[in-house]
Amino acid sequence: MHQINKVQNIELIARQRNLFIVLCLISFIITLVVSLKLFTRKERVILIPGLSQEVWVEDKGVSSSYLEESTNMYLPLLLDLDVDSIDWKRNRILAHVSKSDVNYIKSLSAYYARVKEQYKQFSLSTHFALKKLEINSKKLVVIAKGQLISRFGSGGFESEPADYRISFEWLSGKLLLKEFVQIRKGSIVK
């Protein structure tokens, strides 16, 4: 009887061991398949930091809240400048410019080259205090209205109202920057 109990216990332990081995192999295979799926995945989810509102995206464009959040992200890179930060901010912006027309990149590169020269010459730094956004989600255009605050050297200070037009392009599931221009009463300054 004692011998029969030992044999039954050994068989029971062997079955449990075999079951454990099978479960480990299944777990390993599932982990391997999921890992391979993640490595070969082509999708990217892009989130703008600090979304404070619900946004939507469709084939033809984006919601006005998405445009607002994107504009709030790009404005400091375009207008809150000093001599030391211009190159870094230019590189960050140019990574998000539409490449459907070469003029978009040329225009923004020229803008940064022009302001870099001015900022060096006058030891200038600027900050844009946003007051209002006018958003046209159908045309993907935003008008940013606010106050441009400029500091010259160690003592000069100037604050003036300024309006800027930022246009975007919805291309291949991405919202890309097309144009950034200053608006002066009745005209656009490039």
C-alpha positions in Angstrom: 0.0 0.0 0.0 2.8 2.4 0.9 4.5 1.5 -2.4 1.3 2.2 -4.3 0.9 5.7 -2.7 4.5 6.5 -3.6 3.9 5.6 -7.2 0.7 7.6 -7.3 2.4 10.6 -5.8 5.2 10.4 -8.3 2.7 10.2 -11.1 0.8 13.1 -9.7 4.0 15.2 -9.3 5.0 14.2 -12.9 1.7 15.4 -14.3 1.9 18.6 -12.4 5.4 19.2 -13.6 4.4 18.4 -17.2 1.4 20.8 -16.9 3.7 23.5 -15.5 6.2 23.0 -18.4 3.4 23.3 -20.9 2.1 26.5 -19.3 5.6 28.0 -19.3 6.0 27.1 -23.0 2.7 28.6 -23.9 3.5 31.7 -21.8 6.9 32.0 -23.5 5.4 31.6 -27.0 2.7 34.3 -26.3 5.4 36.7 -25.0 7.5 36.1 -28.0 4.6 36.7 -30.4 3.5 39.9 -28.6 7.2 41.1 -28.6 7.5 40.5 -32.4 4.2 42.2 -33.0 5.4 45.3 -31.1 8.7 45.4 -32.9 7.2 45.2 -36.3 4.4 47.6 -35.6 4.3 50.6 -38.0 1.7 52.7 -36.1 2.7 55.8 -34.1 0.5 57.7 -31.7 1.5 61.3 -31.4 0.2 63.2 -28.4 0.7 66.8 -27.8 1.8 67.4 -24.2 -0.8 69.0 -22.0 -4.0 68.4 -24.0 -6.6 70.3 -22.0 -9.6 69.6 -24.3 -11.0 66.8 -26.4 -9.6 66.7 -29.9 -10.6 64.9 -33.0 -8.8 64.0 -36.2 -10.3 63.0 -39.6 -9.1 62.6 -43.1 -9.7 66.3 -44.0 -8.4 68.0 -40.9 -8.5 68.3 -37.2 -10.6 70.0 -34.5 -10.1 73.6 -33.5 -8.9 72.4 -30.1 -6.1 70.4 -31.8 -5.1 73.5 -33.8 -5.2 75.5 -30.6 -2.9 73.1 -28.7 -0.5 72.8 -31.7 -0.3 76.6 -32.0 0.4 76.9 -28.2 3.2 74.4 -28.7 4.7 76.2 -31.8 4.4 79.9 -30.7 7.2 79.8 -28.1 9.5 78.1 -30.6 8.8 80.9 -33.1 8.6 84.0 -30.9 10.1 83.4 -27.4 13.7 83.8 -28.7 17.1 85.0 -27.6 20.5 84.7 -29.3 21.4 81.4 -27.6 18.1 79.6 -28.3 17.4 80.4 -31.9 19.3 77.6 -33.5 17.8 74.9 -31.2 14.3 76.3 -31.7 14.8 76.4 -35.5 15.8 72.8 -35.6 12.8 71.8 -33.5 10.4 73.7 -35.7 11.9 72.5 -39.0 11.2 68.9 -38.0 7.5 69.7 -38.1 7.3 71.8 -41.3 5.4 70.4 -44.3 7.6 69.2 -47.1 4.9 69.4 -49.7 6.3 72.7 -50.9 10.0 73.7 -50.6 9.0 77.3 -50.0 7.6 76.5 -46.5 11.0 75.3 -45.3 12.8 78.1 -47.1 10.5 80.7 -45.6 10.9 79.5 -42.0 14.7 79.1 -42.5 14.9 82.7 -43.8 12.8 83.9 -40.8 15.2 82.3 -38.3 18.3 83.6 -40.2 16.9 87.1 -40.2 16.0 87.1 -36.5 19.3 85.6 -35.5 21.1 88.5 -37.2 18.8 91.1 -35.6 19.1 89.4 -32.1 22.9 89.3 -32.3 23.1 92.9 -33.5 20.9 94.4 -30.8 21.4 91.8 -28.0 17.7 91.2 -28.3 15.3 88.8 -26.7 11.5 88.5 -27.2 8.5 86.9 -25.6 5.0 86.7 -27.0 2.2 87.0 -24.5 -0.8 85.3 -26.2 -4.1 87.0 -25.7 -6.5 85.4 -28.2 -6.6 82.8 -31.0 -8.9 83.0 -34.0 -9.1 79.5 -35.4 -10.4 78.4 -38.8 -10.4 74.6 -38.6 -11.6 74.2 -42.2 -8.7 76.1 -43.7 -6.3 75.0 -40.9 -5.3 78.6 -40.2 -4.8 80.3 -36.8 -4.5 84.0 -36.1 -2.6 84.5 -32.8 -3.1 87.9 -31.2 -1.1 89.1 -28.3 1.7 91.3 -27.0 5.3 91.0 -28.3 7.7 92.0 -25.5 11.2 92.9 -26.6 14.3 93.5 -24.4 17.3 95.2 -25.9 20.6 94.7 -24.1 20.5 95.2 -20.4 18.1 98.2 -20.2 15.9 98.6 -23.3 12.3 97.4 -23.2 9.5 97.6 -25.7 6.0 96.0 -25.8 3.7 96.2 -28.7 0.6 94.4 -29.9 1.3 91.8 -32.6 -0.7 89.4 -34.7 0.6 86.3 -36.4 -0.9 84.0 -38.9 0.0 80.3 -38.6 -1.2 77.9 -41.3 -1.0 74.1 -41.1 -1.4 71.2 -43.5 -2.9 67.9 -42.7 -0.7 65.4 -44.6 -0.4 61.6 -44.1 -2.1 61.7 -40.7 0.1 64.5 -39.4 -0.6 68.2 -38.7 2.4 70.0 -40.2 3.3 73.7 -40.1 3.1 75.5 -43.5 3.5 79.2 -42.8 4.2 81.7 -40.1 3.8 85.4 -40.9 3.3 88.6 -39.0 0.1 90.5 -39.8 0.3 94.3 -39.8 -2.9 96.3 -40.2 -4.3 95.1 -43.5 -1.2 93.4 -44.7 1.0 90.3 -44.1 4.7 90.8 -43.4 6.9 87.9 -44.4 
